[in-house]
Amino acid sequence: MEQTAMGRGAGREVQLAPHELIVTKTDPSGHITYANRVFMRVAGYAEHQLLGKPHNLIRHPDMPRGAYRLMWQTLQAGHEFFALVKNATVDGNYYWVLANVTPDYDPQGRLQGYYSVRRPPSRGAIAAIEPIYAEMRKIEAGQGKASAPDASRDWLLALLAEKGCSYQDFILGLNADVLKAKGVAG
């Protein structure tokens, strides 16, 4: 039976080297059409175990569903999305990434899928986002399955509105040191 990342224990953290990038492409419904070797090594999957599978194959149970609701809403509006994401490996470990997901359009403007580049995040960013994601999961646990993602997303957006920033600005701000070191941010 094929093992999946969902529902496994805490495991140990696998860290990407500072220079490593994980790259994947998906079709419009989120099924993997390309995965680079770094992704396969870190996540522990062979290429044949990934291609055609939903990208949420690596979803870690510590990730709130509301974060993914926000991601899909942003992408479906045609915008790129930045996030801190905790992913699961095939053997029960986990890894954090600073993810950038971008809609991929053909020359006629038709959505072909999504392109994602992930890099190691700032350790301070992880420390800052963990309690936020924990609160989102707590909110989701107190809701019905259908309303849970919207409830936690709404809580997150209200929290960030109090701080006067968007989710993207918050995430990029938490990772400013990493992005400047890589020459990504100005």
C-alpha positions as CSV (number, residue, x, y, z in Angstrom):
1,M,0.0,0.0,0.0
2,E,1.3,3.4,-0.9
3,Q,2.2,5.6,2.1
4,T,1.0,9.1,2.2
5,A,2.2,12.1,4.2
6,M,-1.2,12.9,5.8
7,G,-1.8,11.9,9.3
8,R,1.7,10.9,10.4
9,G,3.5,11.8,13.6
10,A,5.7,14.7,14.3
11,G,8.9,13.2,13.1
12,R,12.1,15.2,12.8
13,E,12.7,18.3,10.8
14,V,14.5,18.0,7.5
15,Q,16.1,21.3,6.5
16,L,16.9,22.5,3.0
17,A,20.4,23.8,2.5
18,P,20.4,27.7,2.1
19,H,21.0,27.4,-1.7
20,E,18.4,24.7,-2.4
21,L,15.1,25.4,-4.2
22,I,12.2,23.0,-4.5
23,V,10.3,23.4,-7.8
24,T,7.1,21.8,-8.8
25,K,4.4,22.4,-11.5
26,T,0.8,21.3,-11.4
27,D,-2.2,21.2,-13.7
28,P,-5.1,23.6,-12.9
29,S,-6.6,21.1,-10.4
30,G,-3.3,20.9,-8.4
31,H,-2.0,17.5,-9.7
32,I,1.8,17.3,-10.0
33,T,3.1,17.5,-13.6
34,Y,6.8,18.2,-12.7
35,A,8.9,17.8,-9.6
36,N,12.6,18.6,-9.3
37,R,15.2,16.3,-7.8
38,V,15.4,18.4,-4.6
39,F,11.7,18.0,-4.0
40,M,12.0,14.2,-4.5
41,R,14.9,13.9,-2.2
42,V,13.5,16.1,0.6
43,A,10.0,14.7,0.5
44,G,11.2,11.1,-0.1
45,Y,9.1,10.3,-3.1
46,A,10.2,8.8,-6.4
47,E,9.0,10.6,-9.5
48,H,6.5,7.9,-10.4
49,Q,4.9,8.4,-6.9
50,L,4.4,12.1,-7.6
51,L,3.4,12.6,-11.2
52,G,-0.4,12.9,-11.5
53,K,-0.9,12.9,-7.8
54,P,-2.5,15.8,-5.9
55,H,0.1,18.2,-4.5
56,N,-1.6,17.9,-1.1
57,L,0.0,14.5,-0.9
58,I,2.7,16.3,1.2
59,R,0.2,18.3,3.4
60,H,1.3,18.1,7.0
61,P,-1.6,17.9,9.6
62,D,-0.1,21.0,11.4
63,M,-1.1,23.1,8.4
64,P,-4.5,24.8,8.9
65,R,-7.0,24.4,6.1
66,G,-7.7,28.1,6.2
67,A,-4.2,28.8,4.8
68,Y,-4.9,26.7,1.8
69,R,-8.3,28.3,1.4
70,L,-6.6,31.7,1.2
71,M,-4.0,30.3,-1.2
72,W,-6.6,28.9,-3.6
73,Q,-8.7,32.1,-3.5
74,T,-5.6,34.2,-4.3
75,L,-4.5,32.0,-7.1
76,Q,-8.0,31.7,-8.6
77,A,-8.0,35.5,-8.7
78,G,-4.9,35.4,-10.9
79,H,-2.4,36.5,-8.3
80,E,0.8,34.8,-7.0
81,F,0.8,33.6,-3.4
82,F,3.5,33.5,-0.8
83,A,3.3,31.4,2.3
84,L,5.1,29.6,5.0
85,V,4.3,25.9,4.7
86,K,5.1,22.9,6.8
87,N,5.1,19.8,4.6
88,A,5.4,16.1,5.4
89,T,7.8,13.6,4.0
90,V,6.9,10.1,3.0
91,D,8.7,8.7,6.1
92,G,6.9,10.9,8.7
93,N,9.3,13.7,9.0
94,Y,8.6,17.3,8.0
95,Y,10.2,20.4,6.4
96,W,9.3,24.1,6.3
97,V,9.4,26.2,3.2
98,L,8.8,29.7,2.1
99,A,6.6,29.0,-0.9
100,N,5.8,31.1,-3.9
101,V,3.0,29.8,-6.1
102,T,2.2,31.4,-9.4
103,P,-0.5,30.8,-11.9
104,D,0.9,29.6,-15.3
105,Y,-0.9,30.9,-18.4
106,D,-0.5,30.0,-22.1
107,P,0.0,32.7,-24.7
108,Q,-3.8,33.0,-25.1
109,G,-4.2,33.7,-21.4
110,R,-5.6,30.2,-20.5
111,L,-4.6,28.8,-17.1
112,Q,-2.3,25.8,-17.7
113,G,-1.6,25.2,-14.0
114,Y,0.6,26.5,-11.2
115,Y,4.3,26.9,-10.8
116,S,5.8,26.8,-7.3
117,V,9.3,27.6,-6.0
118,R,10.1,26.9,-2.4
119,R,13.2,27.9,-0.5
120,P,14.3,27.6,3.2
121,P,12.5,30.1,5.3
122,S,13.8,32.3,8.1
123,R,13.9,30.4,11.5
124,G,12.3,33.5,13.0
125,A,9.5,33.3,10.5
126,I,8.8,29.7,11.5
127,A,8.7,30.7,15.2
128,A,6.3,33.6,14.4
129,I,3.9,31.5,12.3
130,E,3.7,28.4,14.4
131,P,1.4,30.0,17.1
132,I,-0.7,31.6,14.4
133,Y,-1.2,28.3,12.6
134,A,-1.9,26.6,16.0
135,E,-4.7,29.1,16.7
136,M,-6.1,28.6,13.2
137,R,-6.2,24.8,13.8
138,K,-7.9,25.4,17.1
139,I,-10.6,27.6,15.4
140,E,-11.0,24.9,12.7
141,A,-11.5,22.2,15.4
142,G,-14.4,24.1,16.8
143,Q,-16.2,24.5,13.5
144,G,-18.0,22.2,11.2
145,K,-15.9,20.7,8.4
146,A,-17.4,22.9,5.7
147,S,-17.1,26.2,7.6
148,A,-13.7,25.5,9.3
149,P,-11.4,26.8,6.5
150,D,-13.3,30.0,6.1
151,A,-13.4,30.6,9.9
152,S,-9.7,30.2,10.3
153,R,-8.9,32.2,7.2
154,D,-11.2,35.0,8.4
155,W,-9.5,35.0,11.8
156,L,-6.1,35.2,10.1
157,L,-7.1,38.1,7.9
158,A,-8.6,40.0,10.8
159,L,-5.4,39.5,12.8
160,L,-3.3,40.8,9.9
161,A,-5.7,43.8,9.4
162,E,-5.0,44.8,13.0
163,K,-1.3,44.7,12.1
164,G,-2.1,46.8,9.0
165,C,-0.7,44.3,6.5
166,S,-1.7,41.6,4.1
167,Y,-0.8,37.9,4.5
168,Q,1.7,38.3,1.7
169,D,3.4,41.3,3.2
170,F,3.4,39.6,6.6
171,I,5.1,36.5,5.2
172,L,7.6,38.5,3.1
173,G,8.4,40.7,6.1
174,L,9.1,37.7,8.3
175,N,11.5,36.4,5.6
176,A,13.1,39.7,4.6
177,D,16.6,38.6,5.8
178,V,16.5,35.3,3.8
179,L,15.2,37.1,0.7
180,K,17.8,39.9,0.8
181,A,20.6,37.4,1.3
182,K,19.4,35.7,-1.9
183,G,18.9,39.0,-3.8
184,V,15.2,38.4,-4.1
185,A,13.9,41.5,-2.4
186,G,15.1,45.0,-3.0
